Amino acid sequence: MVSTASLRRYLHSALFSAAVLFCGHVYAGQGVTSRNDFRTEAEAARHCRGRPVVWVVPRDRSYFVKGDREYGTAAGGAYMCEDDAKGDQNRRASGTPRPPQ
């Protein structure tokens, strides 16, 4: 038979693990700044439906557009629709003019 203390520790651990998984979803990979950011450019493009896709770096509150050297490579970022990135108070990375389309 399982003791009440053991059951309580198990439930506490399970709830903590669920919270970590949820927060990991929101803040690492998918969901670094909002629910509308993605791990891959293809996922973001499907979601954005023709709107420009950018690479958001939440630590800097900035984003890069396709053609920028840091697009898709700057650490800790995720793909996102440009209008969603702006709506989350991210700004275009300074010193990187928008490449011709």
Secondary structure, DSSP 8 states (H G I E B T S, - for coil): ---HHHHHHHHHHHHHHHHHHHHHHHHSSTTSSSTTEESSHHHHHHHHTTS-EEEEETTTTEEEETTSTTTTTSTT-EEEEHHHHHHTT-EE-TT------
